[in-house]
Amino acid sequence: MSATVSKIVQPAVGKAPGTFTQLLSACGDAIASYFVHRAAIATLRELEDRALRDIGLARTQIEAAVHGLVTPSDQARML
């Protein structure tokens, strides 16, 4: 009876996730990110204009701010 080492010993490294698994994970992350952004936008829209000014935002900048597109120079223009 002959056996090779590769059949006796299991490899220490598991199988890397396949392309489909990575794609599915990326889609799940994108969906979760979408809902987090929508909740943040809804919360900021509920604030009064004065509260938005206190944090340095105009009502028209809410979506851009949530997506990280508002720069400090944009905020300085509000003052």
C-alpha positions as CSV (number, residue, x, y, z in Angstrom):
1,M,0.0,0.0,0.0
2,S,1.6,3.2,-1.1
3,A,0.4,6.7,-0.1
4,T,1.8,10.0,-0.9
5,V,2.2,12.8,1.6
6,S,-0.1,15.1,-0.2
7,K,-3.0,12.7,0.3
8,I,-2.2,12.1,4.0
9,V,-1.5,15.7,5.1
10,Q,-4.2,18.4,4.6
11,P,-2.9,21.7,3.3
12,A,-2.5,24.3,6.0
13,V,-3.9,27.1,3.8
14,G,-7.6,27.1,3.1
15,K,-9.1,27.8,-0.3
16,A,-9.1,31.5,-1.1
17,P,-12.6,33.0,-1.7
18,G,-13.7,32.8,-5.3
19,T,-14.7,35.6,-7.6
20,F,-18.4,35.0,-7.0
21,T,-17.9,35.2,-3.2
22,Q,-15.9,38.4,-3.5
23,L,-18.6,39.9,-5.8
24,L,-21.3,38.9,-3.5
25,S,-19.4,40.5,-0.5
26,A,-18.8,43.7,-2.5
27,C,-22.5,43.9,-3.3
28,G,-23.5,43.4,0.3
29,D,-21.1,46.1,1.4
30,A,-22.4,48.5,-1.2
31,I,-26.0,47.9,-0.1
32,A,-25.2,48.4,3.5
33,S,-23.3,51.6,2.7
34,Y,-26.3,52.9,0.7
35,F,-28.6,52.4,3.6
36,V,-26.2,54.1,6.1
37,H,-25.9,57.1,3.8
38,R,-29.6,57.4,3.3
39,A,-30.2,57.3,7.1
40,A,-27.5,60.0,7.6
41,I,-29.1,62.2,5.0
42,A,-32.6,61.7,6.5
43,T,-31.3,62.6,9.9
44,L,-29.6,65.8,8.7
45,R,-32.6,66.8,6.7
46,E,-34.6,66.7,9.9
47,L,-32.4,69.4,11.5
48,E,-33.3,73.1,11.4
49,D,-31.3,75.5,9.3
50,R,-29.7,77.0,12.4
51,A,-28.5,73.6,13.6
52,L,-27.0,72.9,10.2
53,R,-25.2,76.2,10.2
54,D,-23.8,75.3,13.7
55,I,-22.1,72.2,12.2
56,G,-21.0,74.2,9.1
57,L,-23.5,72.9,6.5
58,A,-26.0,74.5,4.2
59,R,-29.1,72.4,3.4
60,T,-27.9,72.1,-0.2
61,Q,-24.7,70.5,1.0
62,I,-26.2,67.6,3.0
63,E,-25.9,64.9,0.4
64,A,-22.4,66.0,-0.6
65,A,-21.3,66.1,3.1
66,V,-22.6,62.6,3.8
67,H,-20.6,61.3,0.8
68,G,-17.5,63.2,2.0
69,L,-17.5,65.7,-0.9
70,V,-17.7,68.9,1.2
71,T,-14.3,70.5,1.8
72,P,-13.4,72.9,4.6
73,S,-13.2,75.8,2.0
74,D,-16.8,75.0,1.0
75,Q,-17.8,75.2,4.6
76,A,-16.0,78.6,5.0
77,R,-18.1,80.1,2.2
78,M,-21.2,79.6,4.4
79,L,-20.0,82.0,7.0
